[in-house]
């Protein structure tokens, strides 16, 4: 057998060009290529090369970033999904479903590069590619592969046919291996400023990864939350003006005359007794305790006849018109309610 010999007369039209160049031992054997043939092709001066244990590149020269990604996934994925689907007999129609990578996805800096983070290094410059697998998989890191284990796999995003961890999870896996405070800050800031995700989702992943004990990560998270808060407030201003809502008083504190402080609000319509609060909680503490504090504040205001509207930054980003309708409905309903108790409105 030489490098011009076809692997098999059976078609593999469901595989991309890259997937035809990067194959496993099992895939090659299913096409009639023996272990001896594989060894012969991978000898010095041969036309194939072994990229990872059991994974081969069927051409000479350095692997491209796409070839490396597929090699990493083939190494880490469960074996049934790594075997190409072919017709039972030569020429027996179209092949089955496209190749899938089961229980493996790209994460960390490589995933952020695929999500088009400008602050992430290019794929070809990465010495290691992180791949996320279930905790009980029996795999070891080797070559350019770093195995990252998790008790629960997130739903991957497909980017050019490659399963990629969602941005919050990819960030946590990247930050776990970074000691440079500037790099961590840039990655977290870009996640929010670039509209990839909301701060709460990032903080939740960092908390679960137990990374908030690191001072440089805590500093970056503080900047992240400030950035997220500023973006959410800007969207709130836009919502009011672009959707024709009456102007509220912004960023105020409410107090009962001679009584207790009722809490701060992002927007308040005194004539309608409607309060709006951006829910920018970050799950760095006990979530039940934080929600209880929100609930107590809301109950206190509503006992005074004040309607409270909670809006999350994600809802403002994804469904601004719908959130404007919620606020408008609350304002219109104020005419049918009993007058609210008198409260003092102070700048915050």
Residue pairs with C-beta under 8 A, 6 or more apart in sequence:
1 33
1 37
1 40
1 41
3 41
3 46
3 47
3 48
7 28
7 31
7 32
7 33
8 31
8 32
9 90
9 91
10 31
10 86
10 87
10 90
11 86
11 87
11 91
11 95
12 20
12 84
12 86
12 95
13 94
13 95
14 84
14 85
14 94
14 95
14 96
14 97
14 98
14 99
15 84
15 98
15 99
16 161
18 64
18 66
18 67
18 70
19 70
19 84
19 99
20 58
21 57
21 58
21 59
21 67
22 51
22 55
22 56
22 57
22 58
22 63
22 67
22 70
22 71
22 74
23 55
23 56
23 58
23 74
23 84
24 54
24 55
24 56
24 74
24 79
24 82
24 83
25 35
25 38
25 54
25 55
25 56
26 54
26 79
26 82
26 83
27 82
27 83
27 84
28 38
28 56
29 35
30 83
30 84
30 86
38 48
38 56
40 46
41 47
41 48
41 56
41 58
42 48
42 49
42 50
42 56
46 60
47 58
47 59
47 60
48 56
48 57
48 58
48 59
48 60
49 56
49 57
49 60
50 56
50 57
51 57
51 63
51 67
51 68
51 71
51 143
52 71
52 72
52 74
52 75
52 142
52 143
52 144
52 145
53 75
53 142
53 143
54 74
54 75
55 71
55 74
55 75
57 63
57 67
57 71
63 71
64 124
65 122
65 123
65 124
66 160
68 123
68 129
68 144
69 106
69 110
69 123
69 129
69 162
70 162
72 106
72 129
72 131
72 144
72 145
73 101
73 104
73 105
73 106
73 131
73 162
73 163
74 82
74 101
75 131
75 139
75 142
75 145
76 101
76 103
76 104
76 131
76 133
76 137
76 139
76 145
76 147
77 101
77 102
77 103
77 104
78 102
78 103
78 104
80 102
81 99
81 100
81 101
81 102
82 99
82 101
84 95
84 99
85 95
85 96
85 97
85 99
86 95
86 96
87 93
87 94
87 95
87 96
98 161
101 163
103 133
103 134
103 137
103 153
104 131
104 132
104 133
104 163
105 111
105 131
105 132
105 153
105 154
105 156
105 163
105 164
105 165
106 114
106 129
106 130
106 131
106 132
106 162
106 163
106 164
106 165
107 130
107 131
107 132
107 148
107 164
107 165
107 169
107 170
107 173
107 174
108 129
108 130
108 146
108 148
108 165
108 170
108 173
108 174
108 177
109 120
109 121
109 126
109 130
109 174
110 123
110 126
110 129
110 130
111 130
111 164
111 165
111 167
111 170
111 173
111 174
112 119
112 120
112 167
112 170
112 171
112 174
112 187
113 120
113 121
113 122
113 123
113 126
114 123
114 159
114 160
114 162
114 164
115 157
115 159
115 164
115 167
115 170
115 196
117 187
117 190
117 191
117 194
117 196
118 190
119 183
119 186
119 187
119 190
120 174
120 187
123 129
126 144
127 144
128 141
128 144
128 145
128 146
129 144
129 145
129 146
130 146
130 148
130 173
130 174
130 177
131 145
131 146
131 147
131 148
132 148
132 149
132 150
132 153
132 154
132 165
132 169
132 173
133 139
133 147
133 148
133 149
133 150
133 153
134 149
134 150
134 151
134 153
135 149
135 150
135 151
137 147
137 149
139 147
140 147
141 147
148 173
154 165
154 166
154 169
155 166
156 163
156 164
156 165
156 166
157 163
157 164
157 165
157 166
158 164
164 170
165 173
166 197
167 191
167 196
167 197
167 201
167 202
168 191
168 197
168 201
168 202
168 204
168 205
169 205
171 187
171 188
171 191
171 202
171 205
171 206
172 202
172 205
172 206
172 208
172 209
172 211
173 209
174 187
175 184
175 187
175 188
175 206
175 209
175 211
175 217
175 220
176 209
176 211
178 184
178 187
179 216
180 216
181 216
181 219
181 220
184 216
184 217
184 220
185 219
185 220
185 223
188 202
188 220
188 221
188 223
188 224
189 220
189 223
189 224
189 227
190 196
191 197
191 202
191 224
192 198
192 199
192 202
192 224
192 227
192 228
192 231
193 227
193 231
195 317
198 228
198 312
198 313
198 314
198 317
199 224
199 225
199 227
199 228
199 229
199 280
199 282
199 313
200 228
200 280
200 281
200 282
200 283
200 312
200 313
202 221
202 224
203 212
203 221
203 224
203 225
203 282
203 283
203 284
204 283
206 212
206 217
206 221
207 283
207 284
211 217
212 218
212 221
212 284
221 282
221 284
225 280
225 282
228 280
228 313
229 278
229 280
231 313
232 278
232 280
232 313
232 316
233 266
233 278
235 313
235 316
235 317
235 320
236 266
236 267
236 276
236 278
236 311
236 316
237 250
238 320
239 245
239 316
239 320
239 323
239 324
239 327
240 247
240 248
240 267
240 324
242 320
242 324
243 320
243 321
243 324
243 328
245 324
245 327
245 328
245 331
246 269
246 331
248 267
248 268
248 269
248 276
249 267
249 268
249 269
249 270
249 345
250 266
250 267
251 264
251 265
251 266
251 267
251 347
251 348
252 264
252 265
252 268
252 345
252 346
252 347
252 348
253 261
253 262
253 263
253 264
253 265
253 345
253 346
253 347
253 348
254 261
254 262
254 263
254 265
254 268
254 275
254 301
254 306
254 343
254 344
254 345
254 346
255 261
255 262
255 343
255 344
255 346
256 262
256 304
256 341
256 343
256 344
257 342
257 343
257 344
262 297
262 300
262 301
262 304
262 343
263 297
263 300
263 301
264 348
265 275
265 276
265 277
265 348
266 276
266 277
266 278
267 275
267 276
268 274
268 275
268 276
268 345
269 275
269 331
269 334
270 345
271 334
272 307
272 330
272 331
272 334
273 305
273 306
273 307
273 334
273 337
273 339
273 340
274 306
274 307
274 309
274 327
274 330
274 331
274 334
275 301
275 306
275 307
275 308
275 309
276 308
276 309
276 310
276 311
276 327
277 308
277 309
277 310
277 311
278 311
278 312
278 313
278 316
279 294
279 310
279 311
279 312
279 313
280 312
280 313
281 287
281 290
281 291
281 294
283 290
294 310
297 308
298 308
298 310
301 308
302 308
304 340
304 341
304 343
305 337
305 338
305 339
305 340
305 341
306 340
306 341
306 343
307 330
307 333
307 334
307 337
309 326
309 327
309 330
311 323
311 326
315 322
315 323
316 323
